[in-house]
Amino acid sequence: MADNQRERELAMITQEFNYSRPGSLAEALKLIADGGKPLAGGMSLVPMMKLRLAVPEHLVDLGRIADLATITEDGGKIRIGAMVTYYAIESSPLLAAKCPLMVTAVHQIGDVQVRNVGTIGGSIAHADPAADWPASLLALEAIVHIQSAGGTRDVPMEEFLVDTFTTALEPGELLAAISVNADPAGAGSSYQKLVQPASGFAIVGAAAHVVRGGGTVTKCRIGITGVSGSAFRAKEAEAAIEAGKTPAEAVKGIASGVDANSDIHASAEYRKAMAEVYARRALESALA
């Protein structure tokens, strides 16, 4: 059904483009090295093509590459392929047991239709400033695994996000997977967001991941999305929690110094204020 839907979507695009659907990662990387544009779930790229905001000459559909659609664990590291759908994340027993923040976050993304088709790799590579995933992946200190015909490289999520719709991906490269650590004992997490009702995107989203040991917080990571051109780590607030501050104390001025977005949905000042509110809620939930 998904394949037929994609064919119908692509048939509605009037511009001319070449279309390939490789069966292996090696074949896909060769096509991408030759200038092909990767097509994952199509939730972002296809609408942009319809509006002529994106005009790729060659689409490389990754839908048949099984190696990109797996969730595996090895030595406490969980690897999630770029073509893993939101539904696969939401229904994964492995993630539910060992990285529940991923499952908590995905329930707040899109609707059933989007979660059936949308892929985590496509979302991250698109780097929409209002996307939900970056906040949680920053809080989890995710690593982005990038492949090209010439080799591989691993980039921390914090370095992968560069700016609005801009990432560390170079021409000819493909985001192949991400990896996160399985939660240790004493971990807690939460994702909280202020929803833009029409689109479902985050006006502000905050993810918190904490680890307790001996009655104190030994580690805290906080990711914020929707506020500025790119999601970011709230490192001062993280350090405040690790120093024993309360969530309300830690989040004061959490977006100070950030060049906040302002649009018809929320002013820059409102986004900064809501960053404090939703970061506090995420921390309180994670600590509980």
PyMOL commands that set and color helices and strands:
alter all, ss='L'
color gray80, all
select helices_A, chain A and resi 2-11+25-33+45-50+66-68+86-90+93-98+100-106+112-117+120-126+133-139+157-160+235-242+247-250+268-287
alter helices_A, ss='H'
color red, helices_A
select strands_A, chain A and resi 18-20+37-39+58-61+71-74+77-81+143-148+151-156+161-163+166-167+173-181+187-195+202-213+216-225+232-233
alter strands_A, ss='S'
color yellow, strands_A
deselect
rebuild
show_as cartoon
